[in-house]
Amino acid sequence: MSRPFFLVISACLLVLAACSREPEAQKLPPPDQIYTTSGVIDALPGPRAGQYLRIHHERIPEFVDSDGAIVGMREMVMDFEGVDPAVNLAQFQPGDKVEFTFEVRWNEGPLSYVTRITKLPPDITLDLSELRDPEDDAASPQPDAAPATTPRPAETGG
């Protein structure tokens, strides 16, 4: 067998092997923070850009801002820009109560990235106000309102 023929066959086999592999997980920089909290799924990601996993989550008192200060995060409806490929969202639907873990990256995207999500019993009580559509918030902005896609520190006060 000639050497060029052997090289061509070897190259073809390498290409086929690479094509048949499972897609590798997205290589992300280390997270700045990791949080686990509970909430209710408001929307599942859709096929179009900007259709993220949206969860109405409980307050996160230990939330750290981009400067490294513990500021807390109020309860909110939040869009999660990324979901780990190992997370199977097919078993979930809007209205499901869940516990989930997400990572925050302040300097390199995605800002919010869900790494784990599990369904909670439907009768469990979560510390959430009445669910609302974040689009309604945008239609009638309040002075202290933040967009649904941006983690916001908890309000301070006595």
Secondary structure, DSSP 8 states (H G I E B T S, - for coil): --HHHHHHHHHHHHHHHHHHS----------SEEEEEEEEEEE---SSTT--EEEEE--BTT-B-TTS-B--B-SEEEEESEE-TTS-GGG--TT-EEEEEEEE-SSSS-SEEEEEEEE--TT----------HHHHHHS--TT---TTS--B-----
